[in-house]
Amino acid sequence: MPGQIILVVDDEVNIVELAKLYLEREGYSVISAHDGQTALQRVQQDAPALVILDLMLPKLDGYEVCRQVRASSDLPIIMLTARDEDVDKIIGLELGADDYMTKPFNPRELVARVRAILRRAGTAHTDTPAASLHLADLVIDPSRREVTVAGKAATVRTKEFDLLQTLAEHRGRVLTREQLLSLVWGFDFYGQTRTVDVHIAHLRKILAGSQVTIETVTGVGYKLVAD
């Protein structure tokens, strides 16, 4: 919502100013940092609603900043990478980033993604909690955002939880990557569906040995099935 604080972290002043210009037009309050250490300090001091985080930073790189933030917070993070390489994006997503964009980026698209992620985060905290989902030996508790697999608590990150819950709510149905991006991330991802694949891989590790599996339907998408 307007007035929320967005932290933009980039050592390129022109990138920070461009993001600030477009975000402030939408009513957001924008603060900035130009290195990783300052970014962590601003997260603690200013409690932003979302962080736009460049990967290549002085002192601490974006990967380490993301890792430290994720150790104690579900603060939404959009990572920026100057290279259009899958390895950068995959590492960022594995560390818990919610989204990524390749520089140079369209500032209007950045604003749209910020708005969508914050809307999704706000909905998760304000909606009436749904009933727990029970599928074979898998239990998903939306109110507590907890997952139990074969009687044991599983550590599931924010987007992994949302993705698993969505698959469980549509169990037995095949969902395309595009549908999952829309349902879980709340916006179109402009064909960058690798995001879904990375999170699915994490969920499969969590579900290893469970009676519940995520099946790939070649050329279509994924579905959750229970023995």
Buried (B, 14 or more C-beta within 10 A) or exposed (E): EEEBBBBBBBBBEEBBEBBBEBBEEBEBBBBBBBBBBBBBEBBEEEEBBBBBBBBBBEBBBBBBBBBBBBEEBBBBBBBBBBEEEEEBBBBBBBBBBBBBBBBEBEBEBBBBBBBBBBEBBEEBEEEEEEEEBEBBBBBBBBEEBBBBBBEEEBEBBBBBBBBBBBBBBBBEEBBBBBBBBBBBBBBBBEEBBBBBBBBBEBBBEBBEEBBBBBEEEEEEBBBBBBE
